[in-house]
Amino acid sequence: MSIVITGANGKLGSLIMKQLLKKVSADQIIACVRQPDKAEEYLKQGIEVRFCDYDKPESLDQSFAGASKLLFISSSNTDDTIRLRQHAHVIEAAKKAKVEHLLFTSFAFPGKGLISPTHLYLATEHAILTTGIPYTFLRNALYTDFVGVLGLDAAIAGGELSVYPGDWKFNTVTRHDLALGIAAVLTESGHENKTYELTAPHSWTFNDLAVALSDLSCKPVSLRQNPQIQNWIYGFLGKINTSSTSSDLEKLIGGPVTSLKESIKQFIAT
Ligand SMILES: NC(=O)c1ccc[n+]([C@@H]2O[C@H](COP(=O)([O-])OP(=O)(O)OC[C@H]3O[C@@H](n4cnc5c(N)ncnc54)[C@H](OP(=O)(O)O)[C@@H]3O)[C@@H](O)[C@H]2O)c1
């Protein structure tokens, strides 16, 4: 069995590699990377490293050769028209290489999203379905990292978390938990032709965030809804489904996802 992983140098990819190494031997894993000079750690661990650039289809044929399972991590390009082409290259190459099982990191509840990335994820899923390759769609929730743009340190300093008004609910998770779940899918049998919504099992609110900030800082932090607030993130959040939840990730992990309080520690200075 060889598990081939694209985007293996990325933040999610490297966490998945770490979890995989706990479950299978290094000679069963192949790391596909765009910058092989940044993958020396993998070589040292006995992992084969292959050059893989979604913009260079010829590189993909060799990258995916012999893959029993191919984990395709979605491109990080910010232009979704370019991403669509890149994703098509990956899917065509997977078909040519006769990959036995294609797993794709999609986005949670994409059918309810109204922005270009959600259309892109759905289009990619459909393209994968056309190949007839057994698939698994790993629909990742928004990373909890988004809290980093909400001004958490300022909220602690001023005792007030100011947010745009609305009935906001969040199903976010950490990359670490996603990596645990995805590594489980990659190393277990029985996940072919399944779609997993890898979200938190219960949504959290901005009030929960204010409480977590108070707990972590040992200072009172209240929540204030402020219609004057200027932050691009609210336009984005309002157009994706951040409220629907699923127990898929906890089932795959075999335990609870990381708590909100624990997840946000790395985004505050205190
Ligand atoms: N769920 C969410 O909240 C969320 C948020 C942001 C992004 N995403 C999506 O999830 C993916 C993984 O997230 P992440 O945090 O690991 O992102 P990341 O750290 O930016 O990693 C993206 C990986 O994709 C690789 N890549 C980009 N363009 C490529 C190309 N043309 N050919 C081959 N590889 C290419 C990058 O290679 P290099 O290492 O060479 O740059 C990198 O390893 C992202 O790519 C994006 O599609 C999800």
Ligand as a Chemical Component Dictionary entry (heavy atoms), coordinates in Angstrom:
data_LIG
# 
_chem_comp.id                   LIG 
_chem_comp.type                 NON-POLYMER 
_chem_comp.pdbx_formal_charge   0 
_chem_comp.three_letter_code    LIG 
# 
loop_
_chem_comp_atom.comp_id 
_chem_comp_atom.atom_id 
_chem_comp_atom.alt_atom_id 
_chem_comp_atom.type_symbol 
_chem_comp_atom.charge 
_chem_comp_atom.model_Cartn_x 
_chem_comp_atom.model_Cartn_y 
_chem_comp_atom.model_Cartn_z 
_chem_comp_atom.pdbx_ordinal 
LIG N1  N1  N 0  -10.955 25.046 5.812  1  
LIG C1  C1  C 0  -10.385 26.233 5.845  2  
LIG O1  O1  O 0  -10.666 27.103 6.710  3  
LIG C2  C2  C 0  -9.332  26.575 4.848  4  
LIG C3  C3  C 0  -8.640  27.790 4.993  5  
LIG C4  C4  C 0  -7.647  28.086 4.070  6  
LIG C5  C5  C 0  -7.359  27.199 3.050  7  
LIG N2  N2  N 1  -8.044  26.027 2.943  8  
LIG C6  C6  C 0  -7.770  25.057 1.865  9  
LIG O2  O2  O 0  -7.155  23.936 2.481  10 
LIG C7  C7  C 0  -5.887  23.676 1.872  11 
LIG C8  C8  C 0  -4.906  23.187 2.926  12 
LIG O3  O3  O 0  -4.808  24.179 3.934  13 
LIG P1  P1  P 0  -3.405  24.552 4.563  14 
LIG O4  O4  O 0  -3.701  25.310 5.787  15 
LIG O5  O5  O -1 -2.513  23.368 4.631  16 
LIG O6  O6  O 0  -2.823  25.566 3.454  17 
LIG P2  P2  P 0  -1.293  25.844 3.126  18 
LIG O7  O7  O 0  -0.453  25.752 4.346  19 
LIG O8  O8  O 0  -1.268  27.115 2.344  20 
LIG O9  O9  O 0  -0.878  24.621 2.182  21 
LIG C9  C9  C 0  -1.286  24.537 0.859  22 
LIG C10 C10 C 0  -0.410  23.506 0.198  23 
LIG O10 O10 O 0  -0.783  23.429 -1.194 24 
LIG C11 C11 C 0  0.391   23.456 -1.954 25 
LIG N3  N3  N 0  0.164   24.009 -3.269 26 
LIG C12 C12 C 0  -0.313  25.235 -3.577 27 
LIG N4  N4  N 0  -0.310  25.405 -4.900 28 
LIG C13 C13 C 0  0.189   24.268 -5.430 29 
LIG C14 C14 C 0  0.473   23.850 -6.746 30 
LIG N5  N5  N 0  0.273   24.650 -7.802 31 
LIG N6  N6  N 0  0.970   22.618 -6.931 32 
LIG C15 C15 C 0  1.205   21.800 -5.878 33 
LIG N7  N7  N 0  0.982   22.147 -4.604 34 
LIG C16 C16 C 0  0.481   23.373 -4.388 35 
LIG C17 C17 C 0  1.346   24.354 -1.190 36 
LIG O11 O11 O 0  2.656   24.125 -1.613 37 
LIG P3  P3  P 0  3.890   24.994 -1.057 38 
LIG O12 O12 O 0  4.204   24.382 0.275  39 
LIG O13 O13 O 0  4.941   24.807 -2.075 40 
LIG O14 O14 O 0  3.393   26.415 -0.972 41 
LIG C18 C18 C 0  1.073   23.906 0.233  42 
LIG O15 O15 O 0  1.849   22.784 0.566  43 
LIG C19 C19 C 0  -5.493  25.000 1.216  44 
LIG O16 O16 O 0  -4.633  24.753 0.118  45 
LIG C20 C20 C 0  -6.835  25.560 0.796  46 
LIG O17 O17 O 0  -7.248  25.012 -0.435 47 
LIG C21 C21 C 0  -9.010  25.694 3.834  48 
# 
loop_
_chem_comp_bond.comp_id 
_chem_comp_bond.atom_id_1 
_chem_comp_bond.atom_id_2 
_chem_comp_bond.value_order 
_chem_comp_bond.pdbx_ordinal 
LIG N1  C1  SING 1  
LIG C1  O1  DOUB 2  
LIG C1  C2  SING 3  
LIG C2  C3  SING 4  
LIG C2  C21 DOUB 5  
LIG C3  C4  DOUB 6  
LIG C4  C5  SING 7  
LIG C5  N2  DOUB 8  
LIG N2  C6  SING 9  
LIG N2  C21 SING 10 
LIG C6  O2  SING 11 
LIG C6  C20 SING 12 
LIG O2  C7  SING 13 
LIG C7  C8  SING 14 
LIG C7  C19 SING 15 
LIG C8  O3  SING 16 
LIG O3  P1  SING 17 
LIG P1  O4  DOUB 18 
LIG P1  O5  SING 19 
LIG P1  O6  SING 20 
LIG O6  P2  SING 21 
LIG P2  O7  DOUB 22 
LIG P2  O8  SING 23 
LIG P2  O9  SING 24 
LIG O9  C9  SING 25 
LIG C9  C10 SING 26 
LIG C10 O10 SING 27 
LIG C10 C18 SING 28 
LIG O10 C11 SING 29 
LIG C11 N3  SING 30 
LIG C11 C17 SING 31 
LIG N3  C12 SING 32 
LIG N3  C16 SING 33 
LIG C12 N4  DOUB 34 
LIG N4  C13 SING 35 
LIG C13 C14 SING 36 
LIG C13 C16 DOUB 37 
LIG C14 N5  SING 38 
LIG C14 N6  DOUB 39 
LIG N6  C15 SING 40 
LIG C15 N7  DOUB 41 
LIG N7  C16 SING 42 
LIG C17 O11 SING 43 
LIG C17 C18 SING 44 
LIG O11 P3  SING 45 
LIG P3  O12 DOUB 46 
LIG P3  O13 SING 47 
LIG P3  O14 SING 48 
LIG C18 O15 SING 49 
LIG C19 O16 SING 50 
LIG C19 C20 SING 51 
LIG C20 O17 SING 52 
# 
